[in-house]
């Protein structure tokens, strides 16, 4: 009997040891997975869908990764799914628990924005025209340490902007065994399509920045931006104002136009005749389109923010220039200089609030502005025209120590100015009922909208102009207080007093330059042109019902 007890004890102990040993192996080889929340560019050969991190303390071979697409996913739009190996982690960074050692596809460097950089990634497996269940078989030898893998998604050419992808990474098999997976991202992420309207290197330009976007009376989308040829730095540099035009709701875009370009003017080279930070406006009464931008002549290739000085002539201070189009954005007038009309000679710098302007209900044209006053402090305000753009006027600042702003008409004759505030943390908001002669602070100012000190977009959509038949205020910016990431669209149903979490949509969680501009494509759809993590000028279309669920 004792012998039986003894053997029974050994069996139990042995069983315990085997369970503990098995648990130890399983724990040491846990796989960490993060699903991305970034735009899927239709024109890219590779888009990061999942990041995978595996610390191979005991494992030798990655056999396969299994991915499931939801039944609602339109598989006919998917060209292929790929598994890449991304290398290992440096010893000094292993405690940081990073999900990638480098950026596998760049959104910022010319020539590397459309596919995986082969210097950093090795393709292990590919499934073309996948079914709902995708098995990526690799049998890839693991490094004795941290191993990074990632899953890439390639869409078919012509995929609609409204296609949505829902997927789940459901199994990772190593040495013939399915390992435990720990997911570091939210469940049920829906991946949205996008188009890179401008990529680094397009048309020989190093960078494209500062988006503005409008919809003409004919439904044409007009996107404007800086064409920064030599680098991504601000004026003063070789910069032109570029324009992209779409007549099909943003699915395709025409060849870039240059509405404003000064070249080698006044005996100075191109890099000392830059023009940029554009804002665009549609006169809804006539369908005339206006662009306003700052032209800097001279300034010795130093930052125009500091090198523009008091005065009125082009050799001392930046000039406020306009062009107009009367054929739906196809061709543009010669530049019109309105500096004398709106600038105070004591100001160091006057320029527009980049993005877009508006036509008020009474036909008044309004652009947001910013100026550096005689004390070197920046201030935001507006300029307006009562005569269809022939002449322009400007009154008082809305708030001091503010810069890039956007304006909307929230009630007939009542303008709201939403401003970038150098104090940081949140947006400043002011109201004027007399075109900027006087201003009052809005109840939401410095409270309701996070910001990391960055440009943002504001758009008022009247009830009769949208499918929900509600007055809606739309806003987009990096929804953070530090860093330019988490580009988010928000909606307010009470004229900007509150911005409820249930009326917010994250578009891009990764870092970028962060500027954005909104327009209504039609009564059902929001269009946004923004500086994303995947392309310099990224366009997405979002249904209002995705943002405001009834």
C-alpha positions as CSV (number, residue, x, y, z in Angstrom):
1,X,0.0,0.0,0.0
2,X,2.8,2.4,0.9
3,X,4.6,1.5,-2.4
4,X,1.4,2.3,-4.3
5,X,1.2,5.6,-2.5
6,X,4.8,6.3,-3.3
7,X,4.3,5.6,-7.0
8,X,1.2,7.7,-6.9
9,X,3.1,10.6,-5.4
10,X,5.8,10.3,-8.0
11,X,3.2,10.3,-10.8
12,X,1.5,13.4,-9.3
13,X,4.9,15.2,-8.9
14,X,5.9,14.2,-12.4
15,X,2.6,15.5,-13.7
16,X,3.1,18.7,-11.8
17,X,6.7,19.1,-13.2
18,X,5.5,18.5,-16.7
19,X,2.8,21.1,-16.4
20,X,5.2,23.6,-15.0
21,X,7.8,22.9,-17.6
22,X,5.1,23.2,-20.3
23,X,3.8,26.4,-18.9
24,X,7.4,27.8,-18.7
25,X,8.0,27.0,-22.4
26,X,4.6,28.5,-23.3
27,X,5.2,31.6,-21.2
28,X,8.7,32.2,-22.6
29,X,7.4,32.0,-26.2
30,X,4.3,34.2,-26.0
31,X,3.6,36.1,-29.2
32,X,2.7,39.8,-28.9
33,X,0.4,41.2,-31.7
34,X,-0.6,44.7,-32.5
35,X,-3.2,45.5,-35.2
36,X,-2.7,48.9,-36.9
37,X,-5.1,51.8,-37.1
38,X,-3.6,53.6,-40.1
39,X,-4.9,54.3,-43.6
40,X,-4.7,51.5,-46.2
41,X,-3.4,53.1,-49.3
42,X,-5.0,51.6,-52.4
43,X,-1.9,52.3,-54.6
44,X,0.6,50.7,-52.2
45,X,2.0,47.2,-52.7
46,X,2.4,46.9,-49.0
47,X,0.4,48.2,-46.0
48,X,1.1,47.1,-42.5
49,X,-1.9,45.2,-41.1
50,X,-0.4,43.5,-38.1
51,X,2.9,43.7,-36.1
52,X,4.2,40.5,-34.5
53,X,6.8,40.2,-31.8
54,X,8.2,36.8,-30.7
55,X,11.0,36.3,-28.2
56,X,12.4,33.0,-29.3
57,X,13.9,31.7,-26.0
58,X,12.9,28.1,-26.8
59,X,11.5,28.2,-30.3
60,X,13.4,27.5,-33.5
61,X,11.1,27.8,-36.5
62,X,8.1,29.9,-37.3
63,X,5.8,27.5,-39.3
64,X,2.8,29.6,-40.1
65,X,0.6,32.5,-39.3
66,X,-3.2,32.2,-39.7
67,X,-5.4,35.2,-40.5
68,X,-9.2,35.4,-40.8
69,X,-11.1,38.0,-42.7
70,X,-14.7,38.7,-41.7
71,X,-17.6,37.6,-43.8
72,X,-18.3,41.3,-44.5
73,X,-14.9,41.9,-46.0
74,X,-15.0,42.2,-49.8
75,X,-12.3,39.7,-50.6
76,X,-12.4,40.5,-54.3
77,X,-10.8,43.8,-53.5
78,X,-7.7,42.2,-51.9
79,X,-4.8,41.5,-54.2
80,X,-2.6,39.7,-51.7
81,X,-1.6,39.1,-48.1
82,X,2.1,38.8,-47.2
83,X,4.2,37.8,-44.2
84,X,7.5,39.6,-43.8
85,X,10.3,39.0,-41.3
86,X,11.6,42.3,-39.9
87,X,14.7,41.2,-38.1
88,X,15.6,41.4,-34.4
89,X,15.8,43.9,-31.6
90,X,19.0,45.5,-30.3
91,X,19.9,44.3,-26.8
92,X,19.6,47.7,-25.2
93,X,16.0,48.1,-26.5
94,X,14.6,44.7,-25.6
95,X,12.9,46.0,-22.4
96,X,11.0,48.7,-24.5
97,X,8.8,46.0,-25.9
98,X,8.7,47.7,-29.3
99,X,6.7,46.1,-32.1
100,X,9.1,47.0,-34.9
101,X,12.8,47.9,-35.0
102,X,12.3,50.4,-37.9
103,X,9.6,51.8,-40.2
104,X,9.1,49.1,-42.8
105,X,7.4,51.4,-45.3
106,X,8.2,55.1,-45.2
107,X,5.6,57.7,-45.6
108,X,8.2,60.5,-45.8
109,X,11.2,59.5,-47.9
110,X,11.1,59.7,-51.7
111,X,11.1,56.4,-53.6
112,X,10.2,54.3,-50.5
113,X,6.6,55.1,-50.0
114,X,4.8,52.4,-52.0
115,X,6.3,49.1,-50.9
116,X,8.3,47.4,-48.2
117,X,11.9,48.4,-48.0
118,X,13.9,45.3,-48.8
119,X,16.7,46.5,-46.5
120,X,14.5,45.9,-43.5
121,X,12.1,43.2,-44.5
122,X,12.3,39.6,-45.9
123,X,9.2,38.2,-47.6
124,X,8.4,34.8,-46.0
125,X,5.0,34.0,-47.6
126,X,2.3,35.4,-49.8
127,X,-1.2,34.4,-50.6
128,X,-2.7,36.0,-53.7
129,X,-6.5,36.5,-54.0
130,X,-7.1,35.1,-50.5
131,X,-10.2,33.4,-49.1
132,X,-11.6,34.2,-45.6
133,X,-9.0,32.0,-44.0
134,X,-5.4,32.8,-44.9
135,X,-2.6,30.4,-43.9
136,X,0.8,32.1,-44.4
137,X,3.3,29.1,-44.4
138,X,6.9,30.2,-43.9
139,X,9.1,27.7,-41.9
140,X,11.3,30.7,-41.2
141,X,14.3,30.1,-38.9
142,X,14.1,32.2,-35.8
143,X,16.9,34.4,-34.3
144,X,17.8,33.4,-30.7
145,X,16.2,36.5,-29.2
146,X,13.4,38.9,-30.2
147,X,12.0,38.3,-33.7
148,X,9.8,40.8,-35.6
149,X,7.3,39.9,-38.2
150,X,4.6,41.8,-39.9
151,X,1.6,41.1,-42.1
152,X,1.1,43.2,-45.3
153,X,-2.1,43.9,-47.2
154,X,-2.2,44.9,-50.9
155,X,-5.4,46.1,-52.4
156,X,-6.4,45.8,-56.1
157,X,-6.2,48.8,-58.3
158,X,-9.5,50.6,-58.5
159,X,-10.7,49.5,-55.0
160,X,-13.3,51.9,-53.7
161,X,-12.5,54.4,-51.0
162,X,-15.5,53.0,-49.1
163,X,-14.1,49.4,-48.9
164,X,-13.6,48.3,-45.3
165,X,-11.4,45.4,-44.2
166,X,-12.0,43.5,-40.9
167,X,-9.5,40.8,-39.9
168,X,-8.2,38.8,-37.0
169,X,-4.8,37.2,-36.5
170,X,-6.0,34.0,-35.0
171,X,-2.9,31.7,-34.7
172,X,0.9,31.6,-34.8
173,X,2.4,28.2,-35.1
174,X,6.0,27.6,-34.0
175,X,7.8,24.3,-33.9
176,X,4.6,22.6,-34.7
177,X,2.7,24.2,-31.8
178,X,0.3,27.0,-31.6
179,X,1.6,29.7,-29.2
180,X,-0.2,31.9,-26.8
181,X,-1.0,35.3,-28.4
182,X,-1.3,38.6,-26.5
183,X,-3.1,41.3,-28.4
184,X,-2.0,44.9,-27.7
185,X,-4.7,46.6,-29.8
186,X,-8.5,47.1,-29.6
187,X,-10.8,44.5,-31.0
188,X,-12.9,44.8,-34.1
189,X,-10.7,47.4,-35.9
190,X,-12.1,48.4,-39.3
191,X,-9.5,49.3,-41.8
192,X,-10.3,52.2,-44.1
193,X,-9.1,52.8,-47.6
194,X,-7.2,56.0,-48.6
195,X,-5.4,57.5,-51.6
196,X,-2.0,59.1,-51.4
197,X,-2.8,62.2,-53.5
198,X,0.9,63.3,-53.1
199,X,3.8,61.1,-52.1
200,X,7.3,62.2,-51.2
201,X,9.2,62.5,-54.5
202,X,6.2,63.0,-56.8
203,X,7.0,65.5,-59.6
204,X,10.5,65.9,-58.2
205,X,9.4,67.4,-54.9
206,X,10.9,66.3,-51.6
207,X,7.8,67.1,-49.7
208,X,4.2,68.2,-49.8
209,X,2.6,70.0,-46.8
210,X,-0.2,72.2,-45.5
211,X,-3.5,70.8,-47.0
212,X,-6.6,72.8,-48.0
213,X,-9.7,71.2,-49.4
214,X,-13.0,72.5,-50.8
215,X,-15.9,71.2,-52.9
216,X,-17.1,73.5,-55.8
217,X,-20.7,74.1,-56.7
218,X,-20.2,71.4,-59.4
219,X,-19.0,68.8,-56.9
220,X,-15.4,69.0,-57.9
221,X,-12.8,68.5,-55.1
222,X,-9.9,70.9,-55.1
223,X,-7.0,70.2,-52.8
224,X,-4.2,72.7,-52.3
225,X,-0.8,72.3,-50.6
226,X,2.8,73.4,-50.4
227,X,5.1,71.8,-53.0
228,X,8.4,71.8,-51.1
229,X,11.0,70.9,-53.6
230,X,14.2,70.8,-51.6
231,X,13.1,69.6,-48.2
232,X,10.1,69.7,-45.9
233,X,11.1,72.9,-44.2
234,X,8.9,76.0,-44.1
235,X,9.4,79.2,-46.0
236,X,11.8,80.7,-47.0
237,X,12.6,77.9,-49.5
238,X,11.8,76.7,-53.0
239,X,8.1,76.3,-52.5
240,X,5.1,76.6,-54.9
241,X,1.4,76.2,-54.2
242,X,0.1,73.0,-55.8
243,X,-3.4,71.9,-56.6
244,X,-5.0,68.5,-57.2
245,X,-8.4,68.2,-58.7
246,X,-10.9,65.3,-58.6
247,X,-14.3,65.1,-60.4
248,X,-15.3,61.6,-58.9
249,X,-15.4,62.3,-55.2
250,X,-11.7,61.7,-54.6
251,X,-11.4,58.2,-56.2
252,X,-9.0,59.6,-58.8
253,X,-7.0,62.8,-59.0
254,X,-5.8,64.8,-62.0
255,X,-2.2,65.8,-62.7
256,X,-0.9,68.5,-60.3
257,X,-1.4,72.1,-61.2
258,X,0.6,75.1,-59.9
259,X,-1.8,78.1,-59.2
260,X,1.0,80.1,-57.5
261,X,4.7,79.9,-58.5
262,X,7.2,82.8,-58.7
263,X,10.3,81.0,-59.9
264,X,13.4,83.2,-60.3
265,X,11.8,86.6,-59.7
266,X,13.6,89.9,-59.2
267,X,17.0,88.5,-59.8
268,X,16.8,86.0,-56.9
269,X,16.8,82.3,-57.2
270,X,13.7,80.1,-56.7
271,X,14.5,79.2,-53.1
272,X,14.2,82.9,-52.3
273,X,10.8,83.3,-54.0
274,X,8.8,80.7,-52.2
275,X,5.0,81.0,-51.8
276,X,3.0,78.7,-49.5
277,X,0.7,77.9,-46.6
278,X,-2.3,78.1,-48.9
279,X,-6.0,78.6,-48.0
280,X,-8.8,78.0,-50.5
281,X,-12.3,79.3,-50.7
282,X,-15.3,78.7,-53.0
283,X,-17.6,81.7,-53.6
284,X,-20.8,79.7,-53.5
285,X,-22.8,82.5,-55.2
286,X,-20.6,82.5,-58.3
287,X,-18.5,79.3,-58.1
288,X,-15.3,81.4,-58.4
289,X,-12.5,79.8,-56.4
290,X,-9.9,81.8,-54.5
291,X,-6.5,80.8,-53.2
292,X,-4.5,83.0,-50.8
293,X,-0.9,82.4,-49.8
294,X,2.2,84.1,-48.5
295,X,5.0,85.0,-50.9
296,X,8.5,85.6,-49.5
297,X,11.0,87.4,-51.6
298,X,14.6,87.4,-50.3
299,X,15.0,86.6,-46.6
300,X,18.2,84.7,-47.3
301,X,16.7,81.2,-46.9
302,X,16.0,81.7,-43.2
303,X,12.7,80.9,-41.6
304,X,10.2,83.5,-42.9
305,X,8.4,83.4,-39.5
306,X,11.4,85.3,-38.1
307,X,12.8,86.9,-41.3
308,X,9.7,88.8,-42.4
309,X,9.9,92.4,-40.9
310,X,7.8,95.5,-40.5
311,X,7.0,97.4,-43.7
312,X,4.9,96.9,-46.8
313,X,7.3,96.2,-49.8
314,X,8.4,92.7,-50.8
315,X,12.1,93.4,-49.9
316,X,11.1,93.7,-46.2
317,X,7.9,91.7,-45.5
318,X,6.0,88.8,-46.8
319,X,3.4,89.6,-49.4
320,X,-0.2,88.4,-49.3
321,X,-1.0,87.0,-52.7
322,X,-4.3,85.7,-54.3
323,X,-5.3,83.9,-57.4
324,X,-8.8,83.0,-58.7
325,X,-10.4,80.4,-61.0
326,X,-13.7,80.9,-62.9
327,X,-13.6,77.5,-64.6
328,X,-14.0,75.1,-61.6
329,X,-10.3,75.1,-60.8
330,X,-8.9,74.2,-64.2
331,X,-7.0,77.5,-64.8
332,X,-5.9,80.3,-62.6
333,X,-5.5,84.1,-62.8
334,X,-2.3,86.0,-62.5
335,X,-1.3,86.7,-58.9
336,X,-3.1,89.6,-57.1
337,X,-1.2,91.4,-54.3
338,X,-3.6,92.5,-51.5
339,X,-0.9,93.3,-48.9
340,X,-1.6,97.0,-49.0
341,X,-5.3,96.4,-48.3
342,X,-5.0,94.4,-45.1
343,X,-1.5,94.7,-43.5
344,X,-0.6,97.1,-40.8
345,X,3.0,98.4,-41.6
346,X,4.1,97.8,-38.0
347,X,3.4,94.0,-38.3
348,X,6.3,91.7,-39.0
349,X,4.3,89.1,-40.9
350,X,0.8,88.7,-42.2
351,X,-0.5,85.4,-43.7
352,X,-3.6,83.4,-44.0
353,X,-4.8,80.7,-41.7
354,X,-4.0,77.7,-43.9
355,X,-6.8,75.3,-44.9
356,X,-10.0,76.9,-46.2
357,X,-12.2,79.9,-46.1
358,X,-16.0,80.3,-46.4
359,X,-18.8,82.1,-48.0
360,X,-21.2,83.5,-45.5
361,X,-25.0,83.2,-46.0
362,X,-25.1,86.9,-47.1
363,X,-22.3,86.3,-49.7
364,X,-19.4,87.7,-47.7
365,X,-16.1,85.9,-48.4
366,X,-14.0,85.2,-45.3
367,X,-10.5,83.8,-44.9
368,X,-8.9,83.2,-41.5
369,X,-5.6,85.1,-40.9
370,X,-2.7,85.3,-38.6
371,X,-0.2,88.1,-38.0
372,X,2.9,88.8,-36.0
373,X,2.4,92.2,-34.4
374,X,4.9,95.0,-33.6
375,X,5.8,93.2,-30.3
376,X,6.6,90.0,-32.1
377,X,3.5,88.2,-30.7
378,X,1.3,86.2,-33.2
379,X,-2.4,86.8,-33.3
380,X,-5.3,85.1,-35.2
381,X,-8.2,86.9,-36.9
382,X,-10.1,87.1,-40.2
383,X,-10.2,89.1,-43.4
384,X,-13.3,89.5,-45.6
385,X,-14.6,90.8,-48.8
386,X,-18.1,92.2,-49.5
387,X,-17.6,92.7,-53.2
388,X,-16.9,89.2,-54.5
389,X,-13.1,89.4,-53.8
390,X,-12.3,92.7,-55.4
391,X,-11.3,94.3,-52.0
392,X,-10.5,92.9,-48.6
393,X,-10.6,94.2,-45.1
394,X,-9.3,93.1,-41.7
395,X,-10.2,94.3,-38.2
396,X,-9.0,93.1,-34.8
397,X,-7.4,89.9,-33.5
398,X,-9.6,87.3,-31.9
399,X,-7.0,86.2,-29.3
400,X,-3.3,86.9,-28.7
401,X,-0.6,84.3,-28.9
402,X,-2.6,82.3,-31.5
403,X,-1.8,81.3,-35.0
404,X,-3.3,78.9,-37.6
405,X,-7.1,79.2,-37.4
406,X,-10.2,78.1,-39.2
407,X,-13.5,79.9,-39.5
408,X,-17.2,78.9,-39.8
409,X,-20.6,80.7,-39.7
410,X,-22.6,79.0,-37.0
411,X,-25.6,81.3,-37.3
412,X,-26.4,84.0,-39.9
413,X,-23.8,86.7,-39.4
414,X,-22.1,84.9,-36.5
415,X,-18.6,83.6,-37.1
416,X,-16.6,81.1,-35.0
417,X,-12.9,81.2,-35.1
418,X,-11.1,78.0,-33.9
419,X,-7.4,78.7,-33.3
420,X,-4.1,77.0,-32.7
421,X,-3.0,78.3,-29.3
422,X,0.7,78.6,-28.4
423,X,-0.2,77.8,-24.7
424,X,-0.8,74.2,-25.8
425,X,-3.2,71.6,-24.5
426,X,-6.4,72.8,-26.1
427,X,-7.8,74.9,-28.9
428,X,-8.9,78.5,-28.4
429,X,-12.3,79.5,-29.8
430,X,-13.8,83.0,-30.3
431,X,-17.0,84.4,-31.7
432,X,-17.6,87.6,-33.7
433,X,-20.9,89.1,-34.9
434,X,-19.4,92.1,-36.6
435,X,-16.7,90.6,-38.9
436,X,-13.9,90.8,-36.4
437,X,-14.4,94.3,-34.9
438,X,-15.2,92.7,-31.6
439,X,-14.7,89.2,-30.3
440,X,-16.0,87.1,-27.3
441,X,-14.6,83.9,-26.0
442,X,-16.7,80.8,-26.7
443,X,-17.7,78.6,-23.8
444,X,-15.7,75.7,-25.3
445,X,-12.4,77.7,-25.6
446,X,-9.4,76.1,-24.0
447,X,-11.5,73.2,-22.7
448,X,-13.2,71.0,-25.2
449,X,-10.7,70.2,-28.0
450,X,-7.2,68.7,-27.3
451,X,-4.3,69.9,-29.4
452,X,-0.5,69.5,-29.4
453,X,-0.1,73.0,-30.9
454,X,-0.9,72.2,-34.5
455,X,-3.2,73.2,-37.4
456,X,-6.7,71.8,-37.3
457,X,-9.8,71.9,-39.5
458,X,-13.4,73.2,-38.8
459,X,-16.4,72.7,-41.0
460,X,-20.1,73.7,-40.4
461,X,-22.7,71.6,-42.2
462,X,-26.2,72.9,-42.1
463,X,-29.1,70.5,-41.6
464,X,-30.4,71.0,-45.2
465,X,-27.0,70.1,-46.6
466,X,-26.6,66.6,-45.0
467,X,-28.4,63.3,-44.9
468,X,-29.0,63.4,-41.2
469,X,-30.9,66.7,-41.4
470,X,-29.0,68.0,-38.4
471,X,-26.8,71.0,-37.9
472,X,-23.3,69.5,-37.5
473,X,-20.0,71.0,-36.7
474,X,-17.0,68.9,-37.8
475,X,-13.4,69.1,-36.5
476,X,-10.2,67.3,-37.3
477,X,-6.7,67.4,-35.8
478,X,-4.2,65.2,-33.8
479,X,-6.3,64.2,-30.8
480,X,-3.4,64.6,-28.4
481,X,-1.7,67.2,-26.2
482,X,1.8,66.0,-27.2
483,X,3.0,64.7,-30.5
484,X,1.2,64.9,-33.9
485,X,-0.6,61.5,-34.0
486,X,-4.1,60.0,-33.6
487,X,-5.7,62.1,-36.4
488,X,-9.3,62.1,-35.5
489,X,-12.6,63.5,-36.9
490,X,-15.1,64.8,-34.4
491,X,-18.6,66.0,-34.6
492,X,-20.6,68.4,-32.4
493,X,-24.4,68.5,-32.5
494,X,-24.6,71.6,-30.2
495,X,-22.6,74.2,-32.2
496,X,-19.3,73.3,-30.6
497,X,-20.2,73.3,-27.0
498,X,-19.5,69.6,-26.6
499,X,-17.7,66.9,-28.6
500,X,-18.9,63.6,-27.4
501,X,-16.7,60.4,-27.6
502,X,-19.4,58.5,-29.5
503,X,-19.1,61.1,-32.3
504,X,-15.4,60.6,-32.9
505,X,-13.5,58.5,-35.5
506,X,-9.8,57.7,-35.4
507,X,-8.2,57.7,-38.8
508,X,-4.5,57.4,-38.2
509,X,-2.8,56.5,-34.9
510,X,0.8,56.9,-36.0
511,X,3.0,60.1,-36.0
512,X,2.9,62.5,-39.0
513,X,3.0,66.2,-39.6
514,X,-0.7,66.4,-38.5
515,X,-2.3,69.1,-40.6
516,X,-5.8,68.4,-42.1
517,X,-8.7,69.9,-44.0
518,X,-12.3,68.8,-44.2
519,X,-15.0,69.2,-46.8
520,X,-18.4,67.6,-47.6
521,X,-18.2,65.5,-50.8
522,X,-21.9,65.2,-50.9
523,X,-24.8,65.2,-48.4
524,X,-23.7,61.8,-47.1
525,X,-19.9,61.9,-47.1
526,X,-17.0,63.8,-45.4
527,X,-13.8,64.2,-47.3
528,X,-10.5,64.8,-45.5
529,X,-7.1,65.7,-47.0
530,X,-4.4,65.4,-44.4
531,X,-0.7,64.8,-43.6
532,X,-0.9,61.2,-42.5
533,X,1.8,58.7,-41.4
534,X,1.6,56.9,-44.7
535,X,1.6,59.7,-47.3
536,X,2.3,63.5,-47.4
537,X,-1.2,64.3,-48.8
538,X,-3.7,61.5,-47.9
539,X,-7.3,61.6,-48.9
540,X,-10.1,59.6,-47.2
541,X,-13.9,59.6,-47.5
542,X,-16.0,58.9,-44.4
543,X,-19.8,58.5,-44.3
544,X,-21.5,60.8,-41.8
545,X,-23.3,57.8,-40.4
546,X,-20.0,56.3,-39.4
547,X,-19.4,59.3,-37.3
548,X,-22.9,60.0,-36.0
549,X,-24.9,56.8,-35.5
550,X,-28.6,57.3,-35.1
